[in-house]
Each structure stands twice: as structure tokens, then as C-alpha cells.
């Protein structure tokens, strides 16, 4: 997900996206632990996207 797409969303939408990403991160870690993960780069992508969402969400909340 690109930064512009994240910035266009409201705080509530960002919360929903964050929940979805956290679930995906959990599932990826579970697959990695059981040796079923094929695309290991996805773990890094999800982690960074979570960080982007959290950063933009915090900026939007600070703006009021």
C-alpha cells in the first residue's frame, strides 16, 4: 500500500486497516514458524506498512 493511499483514509479506516494488517502479520509469523511460508519478503512489507499506518494515524490525530 502506498503512502498516498494511506493518507486518503480517515482515522477509522486506518484503524480497520491496522487491524487487518496485524491479523495478516500474525498469520505470516505462524506460517513462518511452521515452515509453510513461501514469500518471506511479505513479513517485512507488512511490518513496514503497519509502521506507516501508525505514523499517519498519529499525525491525523495530532491535527485534530
GROMACS elastic network, one bead per residue, 0.5 to 0.9 nm:
[ bonds ]
;  ai    aj funct       b0    kb
    1     4     6  0.84756   500
    1     5     6  0.66728   500
    1     6     6  0.72269   500
    1    49     6  0.70112   500
    2     5     6  0.53727   500
    2     6     6  0.65378   500
    2     7     6  0.88824   500
    2    49     6  0.85620   500
    3     6     6  0.50537   500
    3     7     6  0.61526   500
    3     8     6  0.87217   500
    3    49     6  0.88653   500
    3    52     6  0.73387   500
    3    53     6  0.84797   500
    3    56     6  0.86733   500
    4     7     6  0.51176   500
    4     8     6  0.63384   500
    5     8     6  0.53478   500
    5     9     6  0.69644   500
    6     9     6  0.55900   500
    6    10     6  0.86466   500
    6    14     6  0.73837   500
    6    52     6  0.80067   500
    6    53     6  0.66424   500
    6    56     6  0.74578   500
    6    57     6  0.89617   500
    7    10     6  0.78489   500
    7    14     6  0.89700   500
    7    53     6  0.85695   500
    7    56     6  0.66726   500
    7    57     6  0.85299   500
    7    60     6  0.87736   500
    9    12     6  0.80213   500
    9    13     6  0.57400   500
    9    14     6  0.62719   500
   10    13     6  0.51384   500
   10    14     6  0.61558   500
   10    15     6  0.86740   500
   10    57     6  0.84097   500
   10    60     6  0.83448   500
   11    15     6  0.62180   500
   11    16     6  0.87459   500
   11    56     6  0.89335   500
   11    57     6  0.60604   500
   11    58     6  0.89556   500
   11    60     6  0.70939   500
   11    61     6  0.75923   500
   12    15     6  0.50471   500
   12    16     6  0.63996   500
   12    17     6  0.86835   500
   13    16     6  0.50782   500
   13    17     6  0.61572   500
   13    18     6  0.85156   500
   14    18     6  0.59735   500
   14    19     6  0.85569   500
   14    53     6  0.65430   500
   14    54     6  0.81966   500
   14    56     6  0.85984   500
   14    57     6  0.66311   500
   15    18     6  0.50305   500
   15    19     6  0.62492   500
   15    20     6  0.86992   500
   15    53     6  0.84889   500
   15    54     6  0.88314   500
   15    57     6  0.81142   500
   16    19     6  0.51548   500
   16    20     6  0.63154   500
   16    21     6  0.87091   500
   17    20     6  0.50717   500
   17    21     6  0.61516   500
   17    22     6  0.86080   500
   17    50     6  0.87258   500
   17    53     6  0.79374   500
   18    21     6  0.50742   500
   18    22     6  0.60991   500
   18    23     6  0.86345   500
   18    49     6  0.88522   500
   18    50     6  0.63907   500
   18    53     6  0.67597   500
   18    54     6  0.77481   500
   19    22     6  0.51912   500
   19    23     6  0.63393   500
   19    24     6  0.87146   500
   20    23     6  0.52639   500
   20    24     6  0.63062   500
   20    25     6  0.86867   500
   21    25     6  0.60534   500
   21    26     6  0.85942   500
   21    46     6  0.65745   500
   21    47     6  0.83210   500
   21    49     6  0.79340   500
   21    50     6  0.65624   500
   22    26     6  0.62130   500
   22    27     6  0.86606   500
   22    46     6  0.82989   500
   22    47     6  0.86563   500
   22    50     6  0.75648   500
   23    26     6  0.51059   500
   23    27     6  0.62436   500
   23    28     6  0.86141   500
   24    27     6  0.50640   500
   24    28     6  0.60802   500
   24    29     6  0.85877   500
   24    43     6  0.89108   500
   24    46     6  0.76857   500
   25    28     6  0.50835   500
   25    29     6  0.61707   500
   25    30     6  0.85465   500
   25    42     6  0.89196   500
   25    43     6  0.66948   500
   25    46     6  0.64384   500
   25    47     6  0.72682   500
   26    29     6  0.51903   500
   26    30     6  0.61570   500
   26    31     6  0.86558   500
   27    30     6  0.50121   500
   27    31     6  0.61515   500
   27    32     6  0.85442   500
   28    31     6  0.50614   500
   28    32     6  0.60683   500
   28    33     6  0.86038   500
   28    37     6  0.69295   500
   28    40     6  0.85259   500
   28    42     6  0.79850   500
   28    43     6  0.64487   500
   29    33     6  0.61500   500
   29    34     6  0.86519   500
   29    37     6  0.83917   500
   29    43     6  0.76065   500
   30    33     6  0.52093   500
   30    34     6  0.63438   500
   30    35     6  0.86441   500
   30    36     6  0.85891   500
   30    37     6  0.85353   500
   31    34     6  0.51874   500
   31    35     6  0.60453   500
   31    38     6  0.87136   500
   32    35     6  0.50766   500
   32    36     6  0.59781   500
   32    38     6  0.83914   500
   32    40     6  0.79055   500
   33    36     6  0.77555   500
   33    37     6  0.82335   500
   34    37     6  0.78434   500
   35    38     6  0.84229   500
   37    40     6  0.63632   500
   38    41     6  0.89658   500
   39    42     6  0.58580   500
   39    43     6  0.80883   500
   40    43     6  0.58834   500
   40    44     6  0.77141   500
   41    44     6  0.54442   500
   41    45     6  0.64700   500
   41    46     6  0.88686   500
   42    46     6  0.60738   500
   42    47     6  0.84995   500
   43    46     6  0.53657   500
   43    47     6  0.62391   500
   43    48     6  0.87463   500
   44    47     6  0.51528   500
   44    48     6  0.62269   500
   44    49     6  0.85748   500
   45    48     6  0.52959   500
   45    49     6  0.61118   500
   45    50     6  0.86280   500
   46    49     6  0.50358   500
   46    50     6  0.61228   500
   46    51     6  0.86579   500
   47    50     6  0.52070   500
   47    51     6  0.64601   500
   47    52     6  0.88731   500
   48    51     6  0.50113   500
   48    52     6  0.62760   500
   48    53     6  0.87037   500
   49    53     6  0.61726   500
   49    54     6  0.85617   500
   50    53     6  0.51661   500
   50    54     6  0.61599   500
   50    55     6  0.85903   500
   51    54     6  0.51498   500
   51    55     6  0.61197   500
   51    56     6  0.86749   500
   52    55     6  0.51435   500
   52    56     6  0.61885   500
   52    57     6  0.84206   500
   53    56     6  0.53218   500
   53    57     6  0.59237   500
   53    58     6  0.84964   500
   54    57     6  0.50820   500
   54    58     6  0.61074   500
   54    59     6  0.86504   500
   55    58     6  0.52280   500
   55    59     6  0.63175   500
   55    60     6  0.87794   500
   56    60     6  0.61789   500
   56    61     6  0.86037   500
   57    60     6  0.51715   500
   57    61     6  0.62082   500
   57    62     6  0.86353   500
   58    61     6  0.51242   500
   58    62     6  0.61774   500
   58    63     6  0.87350   500
   59    62     6  0.51240   500
   59    63     6  0.63572   500
   59    64     6  0.89076   500
   60    63     6  0.51757   500
   60    64     6  0.66096   500
   61    64     6  0.52591   500
